[in-house]
Amino acid sequence: MTSYPVIPAPWEIPVDYKITKSPFPFSPRHLTICDSSGSLAYRVIDGGSSSTSPGRHVMTLFEVSGAALITVVHQEDEWKAFRGHANEFKDLIFTARNLSDSRFNTVIDVFLLGRNIEDSKPSFRLTGNPFSRSCTITKEDTVVAQTYLLYKLNKRIYSRRKFRLTIYPRNDHVLVLAMLITFFGKS
């Protein structure tokens, strides 16, 4: 009987993105998301508030080619994410509700389509502090992704405009970015 060598599965390592917030306070807010090599991977454009329906705020996640991946709409104390530029129920991906919004701690529950929002158990939970750019996304007891400020040695003042996102293996990067829009959308 011959024995064949066992080939190990490819490494599953976390993926890092560097997120930079627009430096211009009076221009439309947007985020650029670069991969670990510094190449642009995604872009988030803030569409601002709608004049036709007050209290509605729209942000869109674009891929490098300019195609809209997900549009996130904030209205009436909840966020809804839709495929592309759509905002119809058939294109709904998830709904997010803010459970706690204090100065130092924010908790948002995310309910994927197909789960009842009245259900007590969310699909994902986002916990952290938007001011310090820290957020942990969990699914049950598993950490899906984390954000944190970019720290440098010998530097005493850190910019809140730049922070790092680490997405752990076997998670949808676009879905994680859309959830982060709900978390950092107001800051």
C-alpha positions as CSV (number, residue, x, y, z in Angstrom):
1,M,0.0,0.0,0.0
2,T,1.5,3.3,-1.0
3,S,1.3,6.4,1.2
4,Y,0.7,9.8,-0.4
5,P,2.0,12.9,1.3
6,V,-0.6,15.0,3.0
7,I,-0.8,18.5,1.5
8,P,-1.7,21.1,4.1
9,A,-4.6,23.4,3.3
10,P,-3.6,27.0,2.4
11,W,-2.9,29.2,5.3
12,E,-5.8,31.1,6.6
13,I,-4.6,34.4,7.8
14,P,-6.4,37.7,8.7
15,V,-6.5,40.4,6.1
16,D,-5.6,44.0,7.0
17,Y,-7.0,47.2,5.4
18,K,-6.0,50.7,6.1
19,I,-9.0,53.1,6.2
20,T,-8.5,56.8,5.8
21,K,-11.2,59.4,6.4
22,S,-11.4,62.5,4.1
23,P,-9.3,65.3,5.6
24,F,-11.5,68.1,4.4
25,P,-14.2,69.1,6.8
26,F,-16.4,70.9,4.3
27,S,-16.1,68.5,1.4
28,P,-18.4,65.4,1.2
29,R,-17.2,62.9,3.7
30,H,-15.7,59.7,2.3
31,L,-13.4,56.9,3.3
32,T,-10.7,55.2,1.3
33,I,-9.9,51.6,2.0
34,C,-6.5,50.3,1.0
35,D,-5.1,46.8,1.2
36,S,-1.9,45.9,3.0
37,S,0.2,46.8,-0.1
38,G,-1.3,50.3,-0.2
39,S,-3.4,49.8,-3.3
40,L,-6.9,51.2,-3.3
41,A,-9.4,48.4,-2.6
42,Y,-12.7,50.2,-1.9
43,R,-14.2,53.6,-1.4
44,V,-17.1,54.9,0.6
45,I,-18.9,58.0,-0.6
46,D,-21.2,59.9,1.7
47,G,-24.3,60.9,-0.2
48,G,-25.5,63.1,2.6
49,S,-29.0,63.8,3.6
50,S,-31.9,63.5,1.3
51,S,-33.9,66.7,0.6
52,T,-37.0,64.7,-0.3
53,S,-37.1,62.8,3.0
54,P,-35.6,64.6,6.0
55,G,-33.7,62.5,8.5
56,R,-32.5,60.1,5.7
57,H,-28.7,59.7,5.3
58,V,-27.1,57.6,2.5
59,M,-23.6,56.2,2.2
60,T,-22.4,53.9,-0.7
61,L,-19.5,51.4,-0.8
62,F,-17.8,51.3,-4.2
63,E,-15.2,48.9,-5.6
64,V,-12.1,50.2,-7.3
65,S,-13.7,50.1,-10.8
66,G,-16.5,52.5,-9.5
67,A,-19.3,50.0,-9.3
68,A,-21.6,50.4,-6.3
69,L,-21.5,47.3,-4.1
70,I,-23.7,48.3,-1.2
71,T,-25.8,51.4,-0.3
72,V,-26.4,51.9,3.4
73,V,-29.3,54.1,4.4
74,H,-29.9,55.6,7.9
75,Q,-33.5,56.5,8.7
76,E,-35.6,56.5,11.8
77,D,-33.0,55.1,14.2
78,E,-32.0,52.2,12.0
79,W,-29.6,51.4,9.2
80,K,-30.5,49.3,6.1
81,A,-28.0,48.0,3.6
82,F,-29.1,47.3,0.0
83,R,-27.3,45.7,-3.0
84,G,-25.8,48.3,-5.4
85,H,-27.7,51.6,-5.6
86,A,-31.0,50.0,-4.9
87,N,-33.3,50.8,-1.9
88,E,-36.1,48.2,-2.5
89,F,-37.0,45.4,-0.1
90,K,-35.9,42.7,-2.6
91,D,-32.3,44.1,-2.5
92,L,-32.1,44.4,1.3
93,I,-29.1,42.7,2.8
94,F,-29.3,43.6,6.5
95,T,-30.9,45.9,9.1
96,A,-28.9,47.3,12.0
97,R,-30.3,48.8,15.2
98,N,-28.4,50.9,17.8
99,L,-28.8,49.4,21.2
100,S,-26.4,51.7,23.1
101,D,-25.0,55.0,22.0
102,S,-23.0,56.6,24.8
103,R,-20.0,58.7,24.6
104,F,-17.6,55.8,25.4
105,N,-19.5,52.8,24.2
106,T,-21.7,52.0,21.2
107,V,-23.4,48.6,20.6
108,I,-25.2,47.9,17.3
109,D,-27.1,44.7,16.5
110,V,-27.1,43.5,12.8
111,F,-29.9,41.3,11.5
112,L,-29.3,39.6,8.1
113,L,-32.2,39.3,5.7
114,G,-34.2,36.2,6.5
115,R,-34.0,36.8,10.2
116,N,-36.8,38.5,12.0
117,I,-35.6,41.9,13.5
118,E,-37.9,41.2,16.5
119,D,-35.8,38.0,17.1
120,S,-33.8,38.4,20.2
121,K,-30.6,37.1,18.7
122,P,-28.8,39.2,16.1
123,S,-26.7,37.8,13.3
124,F,-23.8,40.1,14.2
125,R,-23.0,42.6,17.1
126,L,-20.7,45.6,16.7
127,T,-19.2,46.9,20.0
128,G,-16.7,49.7,20.5
129,N,-16.0,53.4,20.6
130,P,-16.4,55.4,17.3
131,F,-14.4,58.3,18.7
132,S,-11.3,56.1,19.3
133,R,-12.0,54.2,16.0
134,S,-12.2,50.9,17.9
135,C,-14.9,48.4,16.9
136,T,-15.2,44.6,17.3
137,I,-17.6,42.7,15.1
138,T,-18.7,39.4,16.6
139,K,-20.9,36.6,15.4
140,E,-22.1,34.7,18.5
141,D,-18.8,34.1,20.4
142,T,-16.5,34.5,17.3
143,V,-14.6,37.7,16.5
144,V,-15.2,38.5,12.8
145,A,-13.3,41.7,12.5
146,Q,-11.6,44.5,14.6
147,T,-10.6,48.1,14.0
148,Y,-8.1,50.2,15.9
149,L,-6.1,53.4,15.4
150,L,-2.8,53.2,13.5
151,Y,-0.1,53.7,16.2
152,K,3.5,54.6,15.5
153,L,6.5,54.3,17.8
154,N,7.8,57.6,19.1
155,K,4.7,59.5,18.2
156,R,2.6,61.1,21.0
157,I,-0.4,62.4,19.0
158,Y,-2.3,60.0,16.8
159,S,-4.6,60.9,13.9
160,R,-8.1,59.7,14.2
161,R,-8.4,59.9,10.4
162,K,-6.4,56.7,9.8
163,F,-7.2,53.4,11.3
164,R,-6.7,49.7,10.6
165,L,-9.3,47.0,9.9
166,T,-8.4,43.4,10.4
167,I,-10.9,40.8,9.0
168,Y,-10.4,37.3,10.2
169,P,-10.6,34.3,7.7
170,R,-13.8,33.0,6.2
171,N,-15.7,36.3,6.5
172,D,-17.2,38.4,3.7
173,H,-15.1,41.6,3.4
174,V,-17.8,43.6,1.7
175,L,-20.4,42.7,4.4
176,V,-17.9,43.7,7.1
177,L,-17.2,47.0,5.5
178,A,-21.0,47.7,5.1
179,M,-21.4,47.0,8.8
180,L,-18.6,49.4,9.7
181,I,-20.4,52.1,7.7
182,T,-23.3,51.7,10.2
183,F,-20.8,52.0,13.1
184,F,-18.7,54.9,11.9
185,G,-21.4,56.6,9.8
186,K,-22.1,59.4,12.3
187,S,-18.5,60.1,13.3
